[in-house]
Amino acid sequence: MASGRGSNLQAIIDASAAGVLDAEVVVVISNNREAYALQRAAESGIPGHHLSNRTHPGPGELDLAMADTLQAYGAEWVVLAGYMKKVGPLTLERFPGRILNIHPALLPEFGGEGMYGRRVHQAVLDAGRKVTGVTIHIVDAEYDRGTILARREVPVLQGDSAESLALRVLDEEHRFLVETLGRLASGELGPP
Ligand code: GRF
């Protein structure tokens, strides 16, 4: 599931297609009809769905549509690859411990509501940290709070701006996400 650019989605698609990752992206869901992630899905022949509070305005409707769509395509794992909304209780219940999020900092620090994109990296710089990183965690009902599965450090360099840091972290995200999904697929890393 993705809300925007979808570069992490692309990393999963490419690694799966290349056989580096024993996985298949069966469906892409976005809350944003204009998300480049949906275009990436289309270009790779992967079904894409726009599901949002606009398409499903009633209480619980979106959550149900999401859970049903994921199940209809036989999804076994769900990756929030830059998905900016909370996941509803029904979807969480249908995929217990199997919804992952990738966050561009070392959680539990520098996460939570409103901590996304440039803001995360600016906060790391403002705090004077010499090390930041990438976190992959199980999703629960709160932003960036679920059980941490894996973290990878990325150095903060002297003279870094939020933009230069974001690029270095993103580059690592793509590698680390594929690597971590591979460890989950092989059973080396288990859901808690
Ligand atoms: C990534 O930095 C990810 O960690 C965060 O949102 C960003 C998504 O980037 N959750 P992209 O859409 O995968 O390019």
Residues whose N, C-alpha, C, O or C-beta is under 5 A from the ligand:
A	BS01	GRF	G4 R5 G6 S7 N8 L9 A81 G82 I102 H103 P104
